[in-house]
Amino acid sequence: MTHRFDLRVYYEDTDLAGIVYYANYLRFIERGRTEWVRSLGIDQVALKAEEGVVFAVRRLEADYLAPAKFDDELVVETTPAAVTGARITLLQEVRRAGNVLFSAQVTLVALSETGHPVRLPANIRLMLH
């Protein structure tokens, strides 16, 4: 159940060397996660309003393997790796023409509006199993 999100590198994404600034890969995978959640039919605004639950990144381990450059067409692939009562672990890759440029393992947690850990709503856990 890998989700794909296409994007293009804009000039604003690059540094003085003309390559994607390292922190922008985190923005790219955030967009990929947001679109992955949306593709599951989860409305994050409604989830917060109705159940008081939000997702937050708890841990991220990343590898920068090759640079992307201005005007490159990239794909962010998001694949669920593990789901527990309150955590989701995702594998995310940024690819260009099938080649992995950036790879990350991201752990998301469910939080209450006050910032305390909570269990994932049952319907969301079911969607991910």
Backbone as a ProteinNet text record, in pm:
[ID]
protein_1_A
[PRIMARY]
MTHRFDLRVYYEDTDLAGIVYYANYLRFIERGRTEWVRSLGIDQVALKAEEGVVFAVRRLEADYLAPAKFDDELVVETTPAAVTGARITLLQEVRRAGNVLFSAQVTLVALSETGHPVRLPANIRLMLH
[TERTIARY]
83.3	0	88.1	176.9	264	189.6	201.6	140.6	247.7	212.6	306.3	256.2	347.6	317.3	423.1	378.8	469.9	493.5	618	648.9	764.7	780.4	889.3	974	1104.9	1196.1	1191.9	1161.1	1160.9	1290.6	1320.2	1441.5	1451.4	1338.8	1336.9	1377.5	1374.7	1411.2	1562.1	1637.1	1779	1867.2	1993.2	2090.8	2185.4	2291.2	2385.3	2454.9	2463.1	2525.3	2428.1	2301.7	2202.4	2139.3	2159.9	2097.3	1994.1	1904.8	1800.6	1865.9	1830.5	1877.4	1828.2	1916	1887.8	1757.2	1725.4	1604.5	1476.9	1485.5	1366.3	1316.4	1403.4	1356.1	1254.7	1272.9	1175.8	1041.3	1043.5	918.4	853.4	935.7	881.7	813.4	878.3	815.7	695.3	693.7	574.4	455.5	478.5	371.6	325.6	421.5	386.3	301.6	337.6	257.9	118.6	109.2	-21.6	-111.5	-56.2	-136.1	-167.8	-77.4	-104.4	-223.3	-223.4	-333.9	-463.8	-458	-577.3	-627.4	-534.7	-575	-647.3	-622.6	-691.3	-832.4	-866.4	-997.5	-1001.1	-885.6	-878.7	-872.4	-967.8	-971.2	-906	-782.7	-709.2	-772.8	-836.8	-905	-1022.7	-1100.2	-1213.9	-1165.7	-1056.2	-1001.2	-966.8	-907.8	-873.8	-1000.1	-1093.1	-1214.7	-1306.2	-1320.8	-1417.2	-1359.8	-1231.3	-1173.4	-1056.6	-1015.8	-905.7	-771.8	-755	-632.2	-559.3	-427	-341	-222.1	-158.3	-37.6	85.1	191.8	317.5	432.6	539.8	659.7	729.8	753.3	822.7	970.1	995.5	1132.7	1147.7	1267.3	1296.7	1443.7	1467.4	1603.2	1614.6	1711.8	1718.3	1855.4	1855.6	1977.9	1967.3	2066.2	2076.4	2170.9	2119.4	2195.7	2248.5	2173.4	2214.5	2136.8	2194.9	2128	2020.4	1916.7	1818.1	1852.8	1812.1	1847.2	1722.9	1740.6	1632.8	1565.3	1433.8	1345.3	1335.1	1401.3	1384.7	1240.2	1192	1062.5	1088.9	1029.9	1052.6	923.3	937.9	824.3	856.6	762.2	773.4	688.4	752.9	680.9	669.8	548.4	521.2	461	526.9	482.5	472.1	354	343.2	427.3	502.7	587.2	534.7	478.5	427.3	323.4	225.9	122.4	102.9	105.7	74.5	-44.6	-76.2	-190.3	-180.5	-59	-44.4	61.6	123	231.4	212.9	262.5	268.7	412.2	472.8	606.6	593.9	653.2	647.1	787.2	798	918.8	887.2	973.3	950.9	1077.1	1058.4	1169.5	1135.8	1236.6	1224.7	1305.2	1238.4	1300.6	1299.2	1398.4	1401.9	1428.3	1336.5	1348.6	1377.6	1311.2	1324.8	1442.1	1536	1653.2	1625.7	1660.4	1636.9	1742	1693.5	1781.2	1786.1	1675.2	1659.6	1571.2	1605.6	1529.3	1511.9	1392.4	1367.6	1274	1296.1	1200.9	1143.6	1011.8	944.7	846.4	854.3	758.9	664.6	536.2	431.5	363.5	321.8	243.2	114.3	16.1	-110	-101.5	-141.5	-138.7	-274.9	-304.2	-424	-394.4	-495.8	-476	-384.4	-368.4	-278.2	-136.2	-114.8	18.7	54	-43.3	-18.5	-45.2	33.9	11.6	-126.2	-189.1	-318.3	-315.2	-409	-420	-477.1	-433.9	-492.6	-639.6	-728.2	-867.8	-877	-967.7	-980.8	-1001	-1081.1	-1105.9	-978	-887.5	-762.1	-670.1	-664.3	-583.5	-630.3	-762.6	-816.9	-778	-776.3	-738.1	-594.4	-510.6	-367.5	-323.6	-413	-376.7	-417.5
-118.5	0	125.4	133.3	249	362.3	480.6	600.1	679.5	735.4	815.8	959	1052.7	1195.9	1259.3	1315.3	1376.9	1523.9	1568	1709.6	1749	1877.5	1932.4	2020.8	2021.3	2106.1	2246.4	2343.6	2483.4	2550.5	2662.7	2737.6	2764.5	2796.5	2826.7	2707.7	2587.7	2467.3	2442.5	2519.1	2490.6	2586.4	2544.7	2627.7	2692.7	2755.3	2824.1	2730.8	2602.6	2505.6	2456.5	2500.5	2459.6	2324.2	2272.3	2144.6	2169.5	2072.6	2086.8	2098	2203.9	2226.6	2111.1	2056.8	1931.2	1934.1	2045.7	2052.1	2044.5	2076.2	2072.8	1930.9	1832.3	1694.2	1663	1724.1	1704	1764.9	1878.1	1938.4	1848.3	1793.1	1706.4	1583.6	1519.8	1399.6	1434.9	1555.4	1600.4	1610.2	1666.7	1675	1534.9	1444.8	1307	1241.5	1264.2	1206.5	1266.5	1396.6	1462.4	1405.4	1387.8	1333.4	1185.9	1111.6	971.7	962.7	1045.3	1045.8	1082.8	1184	1225.8	1111.6	1037.9	927.9	816.7	807	707.5	752.2	876.6	930.5	992.8	1020.2	1081.5	1232.4	1300.7	1446.5	1491.9	1541.6	1576.9	1692.7	1784.2	1894.7	1840.7	1750	1689.6	1601.5	1529.8	1444.3	1527.9	1642.1	1730.6	1787.9	1834.1	1897.6	1799.6	1679.1	1582.9	1492.2	1456	1361.2	1419.2	1542.3	1605.5	1538.1	1471.9	1396.8	1459.6	1473.9	1521.2	1425.5	1427	1347.2	1436.2	1381	1453.6	1357.4	1411.3	1330.7	1314.2	1190.4	1157.9	1129.4	1064.6	1025.9	1021.9	1058.9	1054.2	1016.4	916.2	876.7	888.9	968.6	1000.5	973.3	936.4	917.7	998.8	1082.9	1160.7	1084.6	1035.9	945.3	1011.3	1104.6	1172.9	1303.7	1405.5	1535.5	1544.5	1620.3	1661	1803.9	1842.2	1974.3	2045.7	2173.9	2256.9	2190.2	2191.3	2142.4	1990.1	1918	1772.6	1737.4	1630.6	1574.1	1462.2	1474.7	1378.8	1308.8	1194.5	1121.4	1090.2	1121.9	1082.7	957.5	848.6	724.1	704.8	678.8	659.3	520.5	440.5	303.7	278.2	240.3	204.6	81.5	87.9	-24.7	-94	-15.6	-73.6	20	-40.6	35.4	-26	57.2	11.6	94.4	83	155.9	306.4	360.1	505.4	552.9	460.5	498	438.6	513.8	466.9	488.1	382.4	395.5	385.4	482.2	489.9	485.2	426.6	435.8	533.2	633.6	732.3	747	753	771.8	882.4	961.7	1060.1	1004	990.2	927.6	1022.1	1003.5	1069.6	961	946.2	843.7	705.8	675.4	545.3	532	624.8	619	689.2	625.5	682.6	789.3	910.9	1022.3	1044.7	1014.9	1041.5	932.8	883.5	777.1	812.3	786.8	816.8	714.3	688.2	612.5	712.7	727.4	829.9	763.8	800.4	751.3	864.9	842.3	938.1	890.2	984.3	952	1031.4	980.2	1050.4	1130	1256.2	1343.8	1406.6	1435.8	1512.4	1659.4	1741.8	1884.9	1947.9	1882.8	1934.7	1881.5	1797.8	1747.1	1616.7	1552.8	1424.6	1308.8	1200.9	1084.5	1022.3	981.2	911.9	796.4	704.4	594.2	645.5	582.6	612.1	571.5	649.3	606.2	469.5	385.8	248.3	243.2	335.1	330.9	356.4	437.6	463.5	342.2	279.8	157.2	51.1	37.5	-61.5	-31.7	97	134.8	96.1	93.6	73.6	-71.6	-158.9	-300.4	-378.3
0	0	0	-97.7	-112.9	-181.7	-124.8	-182.8	-254.8	-370.1	-449.1	-459.4	-438	-448.8	-539.2	-650.6	-747	-712.6	-733	-714.6	-804.4	-824	-903.6	-814.2	-837.6	-761	-820.7	-736	-776.9	-734.6	-795.4	-763.9	-613.4	-551.6	-407.5	-320.6	-376.9	-302.2	-300.1	-380.8	-397.2	-316.5	-299.9	-229.6	-330.4	-282.5	-370.9	-469.1	-434.6	-524.4	-632.1	-624.2	-723.2	-696.1	-575.5	-539.7	-430.3	-412.1	-310.7	-173.1	-102.3	34.1	120.9	203.8	275.7	354.3	419.6	502.3	418.8	290.8	206.9	180.9	194.8	182.5	291.8	409.4	517.8	479.4	411.5	362.1	257.4	169.8	64.5	124.8	223.8	280.4	366.7	425.8	499.5	404.1	287.3	186.8	147.2	129.8	95.2	202.5	330.9	441.2	444.2	424	424.7	315.7	197.4	86.7	108.5	173.5	207.3	302.2	407.6	503.7	432.5	346.9	271.6	182.7	120.5	31.8	107.3	237.8	320.4	358.5	324.7	359	497.9	554.2	687	671.2	731.2	732.2	862.7	853.9	975.2	1051.9	981.3	1049	1129.6	1069.6	1139.6	1254.6	1235.1	1340.5	1463.5	1441.4	1553	1616.9	1533.6	1585.4	1657.8	1601.8	1655.3	1763.9	1751.4	1847.2	1926.1	1889.8	1961.7	1940.7	1825.2	1797	1679.1	1696.1	1588.4	1576.6	1460.6	1439.7	1455	1510.9	1523.4	1496.4	1439.9	1418.8	1552.7	1591.1	1716.4	1691.5	1577.2	1544.9	1393.8	1347.9	1205.9	1187.7	1106	1071.1	920.1	872.4	730.3	671.5	544	467.2	338	316	193.2	101	-10.6	-96.1	-223.1	-280.5	-403.1	-412.8	-475.2	-480.6	-588.1	-556.5	-656.5	-695.2	-816.1	-868.5	-920.3	-945.8	-997.8	-1117.7	-1115.4	-1220.7	-1228.1	-1137.6	-1134.5	-1101.3	-1161.7	-1125.4	-1026.4	-907.8	-800.4	-762.3	-698	-643	-497.5	-409.3	-269.2	-252.3	-211.7	-185.4	-34.5	11.7	153.7	171.8	256	279.9	429.9	480.4	622.4	653.1	762.6	802.6	927.3	1021.2	1145.8	1206.4	1273.2	1342.3	1479.6	1583.7	1719	1767.2	1893.8	1947.6	1934.4	1940.4	1936.2	1837.5	1761.8	1671.3	1532.4	1435.5	1297.1	1251.2	1199.7	1142.7	991.4	923	778.1	719.4	602.7	522.8	410.3	393.9	288.9	205.4	74.7	-16.5	-114.7	-148.4	-255.2	-371.7	-485.6	-602.6	-722.7	-807.2	-937.9	-1040.8	-1134.5	-1239.6	-1179.7	-1067.5	-1003.9	-908.3	-911.5	-823.7	-691.3	-580.2	-447.7	-419.1	-390.3	-355.1	-204.7	-138.2	4.7	60.9	178.6	242.7	390	444.1	584.9	645.9	773.5	854.1	953.2	949.6	1028.6	1124.1	1251.6	1349.7	1386.6	1362.6	1399.1	1525.7	1607.7	1726.2	1722.5	1792.5	1809.8	1939.4	1931.6	2049	2070.8	2197.8	2230.4	2200.3	2205.7	2182	2286	2400.8	2503.8	2487.8	2383.8	2356.5	2424.5	2485.3	2552.4	2456.8	2467.4	2381.1	2405.3	2296.5	2302.6	2202.8	2218.5	2123.5	1991.4	1885	1754.5	1757.9	1698.1	1690.2	1621.4	1667.7	1619.3	1468.2	1413.2	1268.7	1188.4	1240.8	1172.9	1182.7	1299.9	1312.7	1215.3	1199.5	1105.5	961.7	924.9	788.5	756.7	859.2	839	853.3	895.6	909.9	787.5
[MASK]
+++++++++++++++++++++++++++++++++++++++++++++++++++++++++++++++++++++++++++++++++++++++++++++++++++++++++++++++++++++++++++++++++

